[in-house]
Amino acid sequence: MPNIAKVPVSFEFFPPKTPEGAEKLRATRQALYAHTPEFCSVTFGAGGSTQAGTFATVKEILAEGQQGASHFSCVGATRATVREQLAVLRAMGVKRLVALRGDLPSGYGAGGEFQYARDLVAFIRAEAGDAFHIEVAAYPEVHPQARSADADVKAFAAKVQAGADSAITQYFFNTDAYFRFVDEAHAAGVDVPVVPGIMPITSSTQLMRFSDACGAEIPRWIRLRLQGFGDDTASIRSFGLDVVTDLCDQLITAGVPGIHFYTMNQAGATGEIMARLQQRR
């Protein structure tokens, strides 16, 4: 049985908006560093709206002795701006990027010189060679804007062919969706690691909102149990820990190449899941 200590883990954070948020995030990171992450990524707001905060947070992570990975969105970007940003990141010592198309801000036209994430990946490879390990996104339950499941797999394959080294999935609670996606990607000639993204459950309303927005499916039995708890936050948290720990356990037992936690800048749930996995193994 694989040991969780031997399975690479990584954590995602978002750039804080206030000095208080920045202090809280520093404490969160220190708590999670105890689990020796392979890297910590920082999200990039729609249209580059959080670029300064993203880069500043990545810089702090690097200064704390960890590998910091910057998300990189191409919405509204030009070749010139991307070239400048890559130079900044290289000078900071960043070795890993998460290359995404990104979401369009409200009221924002298409704009920019890149239409898809594959275009951004190809440009980064052309500009920087192998200076960066490039992660891309994968959608086991199909990207909400994809024409079809087959088209989504082909779009994923195109990102890898453009130069991606590995992928992180949208979060999911159905392991069959993940394994089917990986099999279909392999059939399409994709052989890079596809790391499952994991969302701890701490709030039912937050989870429902996120899932409706990004197209992640909440299985009916989970949705009904969460609804049944009402405002009982302790029961929601306890149930969420059980569900997500079991999910991770199944994935690790099956030999996934890593686990990527969407921490929401909180250490508690992610740390507890890690501790439970350690105890089981």
RAKA-V862678 format. One record per pair of residues at least 24 apart in sequence whose C-alpha atoms are under 8 Angstrom apart, sorted by the first residue. I is the first residue (numbers start at 0). J is the second residue. Records with the same first field share a line. If there is no record, write none. Layout:
I = J + J
This chain:
0 = 252 + 280
1 = 251 + 252 + 254 + 280
2 = 277 + 280
3 = 251 + 276 + 277 + 280
4 = 277
6 = 251 + 256 + 257 + 258
7 = 36 + 37 + 256 + 257 + 258
8 = 34 + 35 + 36 + 37 + 38 + 257 + 258 + 259 + 260
9 = 36 + 37 + 38 + 39 + 40 + 257 + 258 + 259 + 260
10 = 36 + 38 + 39 + 40 + 259 + 260 + 261 + 262
11 = 39 + 40 + 41 + 42 + 259 + 260 + 261 + 262 + 263 + 264
12 = 39 + 40 + 41 + 42 + 261 + 262 + 263 + 264
13 = 41 + 42 + 43 + 53 + 263 + 264
14 = 41 + 42 + 43 + 49 + 52 + 53 + 56
15 = 52
16 = 52
24 = 264 + 265
27 = 264 + 265 + 266
28 = 266
30 = 266 + 270
31 = 266 + 270
34 = 273
36 = 65
37 = 66
38 = 65 + 66 + 67 + 68
39 = 65 + 66 + 67 + 68
40 = 67 + 68 + 69 + 70 + 97
41 = 67 + 68 + 69 + 70
42 = 69 + 70 + 71
43 = 69 + 70 + 71 + 72
44 = 72 + 101
45 = 72 + 74 + 101 + 102 + 103 + 104
46 = 72 + 73 + 74 + 75 + 76 + 101 + 102 + 103 + 104
47 = 72 + 74 + 75
54 = 88
58 = 91
61 = 92 + 93
66 = 93 + 94
67 = 93 + 94 + 95
68 = 93 + 94 + 95 + 96 + 97
69 = 93 + 95 + 96 + 97
70 = 96 + 97 + 98 + 99
71 = 96 + 97 + 98 + 99
72 = 98 + 99 + 100 + 101 + 116
73 = 98 + 99 + 100 + 101 + 111 + 113 + 114 + 115 + 116 + 119
74 = 100 + 101 + 102 + 103 + 109 + 110 + 111 + 113 + 114
75 = 109 + 110 + 111 + 112 + 113
76 = 110 + 111 + 112 + 113
77 = 111 + 112 + 113
78 = 112 + 122
82 = 126
85 = 123 + 127
89 = 130
93 = 131
94 = 130 + 131 + 132
95 = 131 + 132 + 133 + 134
96 = 131 + 132 + 133 + 134
97 = 133 + 134 + 135 + 136
98 = 133 + 134 + 135 + 136
99 = 135 + 136
116 = 158
117 = 157 + 158 + 159 + 161
118 = 158 + 161
120 = 158 + 161 + 162 + 163
121 = 161 + 162
124 = 161 + 162
132 = 163 + 164
133 = 162 + 163 + 164 + 165
134 = 163 + 164 + 165 + 166 + 167
135 = 159 + 163 + 165 + 166 + 167
136 = 166 + 167 + 168 + 169
137 = 166 + 167 + 168 + 169 + 193
138 = 168 + 169 + 180
139 = 168 + 169 + 171 + 176 + 177 + 179 + 180 + 181
140 = 171 + 176 + 177 + 214 + 215 + 216
141 = 214
142 = 213 + 214
143 = 213 + 214
152 = 180 + 183 + 184 + 187
153 = 187
155 = 184
156 = 184 + 187 + 188 + 189
159 = 189 + 191
164 = 191 + 192
165 = 191 + 192 + 193 + 194
166 = 191 + 192 + 193 + 194
167 = 193 + 194 + 195 + 196 + 259
168 = 193 + 194 + 195 + 196
169 = 195 + 196 + 197 + 215
170 = 195 + 196 + 197 + 198 + 215
171 = 196 + 197 + 198 + 215 + 216 + 217
172 = 216 + 217 + 218 + 243 + 246
173 = 218
174 = 246 + 249 + 250
192 = 256
193 = 255 + 256
194 = 255 + 256 + 257 + 258 + 259
195 = 255 + 257 + 258 + 259
196 = 258 + 259 + 260 + 261
197 = 243 + 247 + 258 + 259 + 260 + 261
198 = 243 + 260 + 261 + 262
199 = 239 + 240 + 243 + 260 + 261 + 262 + 268 + 269
200 = 235 + 236 + 239 + 240 + 243 + 268
201 = 232 + 235 + 236 + 239 + 268
202 = 232 + 235 + 236
203 = 235
240 = 268 + 271 + 272
243 = 272
244 = 272 + 273 + 275 + 276
247 = 276
248 = 276
